[in-house]
């Protein structure tokens, strides 16, 4: 029997940052990279002491410096590279595997409905959810336990495949954003095998900020 926690990195990080902003622990997203956040402790608090032995995989984007698209994207990708380096070191100290996959793609900026101006080109993560879904399907069989820390509804097909083969799937959501389509996911061949849900509360996130090095 395998026990895995799969973290959709960018998705999960944004939810944590939102919670910390609501609780007034940070005011800007970049401040999170300077925090010593104990991911292992968060999962131990919500899943129990047994989770300390679970295998945890954090899925993050493969990032390269973009030099030929202007100074904004160059500075933006360099900032992401620096943040990921810090994050990888933090995760390594917590015995969490950082799975580097997918890529950052450049997309057109958003158009303002009022002034009709278009913002600068933006970066968009591609391929991470595909790698995460494939790993879950390949790695697990009946009786295994999968805990999914993601609010990406694109993963529902993979979740249903796991449920169909008798894998126990638990969705780890956040009180500020719950993906109901994941909560409602069920196996097609039975009414009894459905997704379990655990909601992470803001105060549980705040309690995992460390004051000293791990």
WOUR-V132228 format. One line per field, one symbol per residue. ss: DSSP state (a for helix, b for strand, c for the rest). phi: phi as a letter, one per 30 degrees, with the letter a starting at -180 (. if undefined). psi: psi as a letter, one per 40 degrees, with the letter a starting at -180 (. if undefined). A space follows every 50 residues. Layout:
ss=???
phi=???
psi=???
This chain:
ss=ccbbbbbbaaaaaaaaaaaaaaccccccaaaaaacbbcaaaaaaaaacaa aaacbbbbbbbbccccccccaaaaaaaaaaaaaaaaaaaaaaacccbbbb bbbbbbbcccbccccccbcccbbbbbcaaaaaaaaaaaacccccbbbbbc ccaaaaaaaaaaaacccbbbbbbbccbccaaaaccbcccccccbcbbbbb caaaaaccbbcccc
phi=.cbbcccdeddddddddedddedicbcbeddddcdcccdededddccjee ddcddcbccbddbbdcccbjdddddddddddddddddedddddchcdccc aiacccbdddcdddcidcddeccbdbjddddddddddddbbejdccccca cdddddedddddddciddcbdccbddacddddeddbddcadccbddbbcd cedddedcddcbdd
psi=hihihhhgddddddddddddddefdieideddeeighgddddddddeidd edeihhhhhihhhihhdefidddddddddddddddddddddddefhhhhh iaihihiiiihhddeeihiiiihhhhedddddddddddeiaheihhhhgi eheeedddddddddeehhhhhhaidehhgddddehiideiedhihihhhh idddddeehieii.
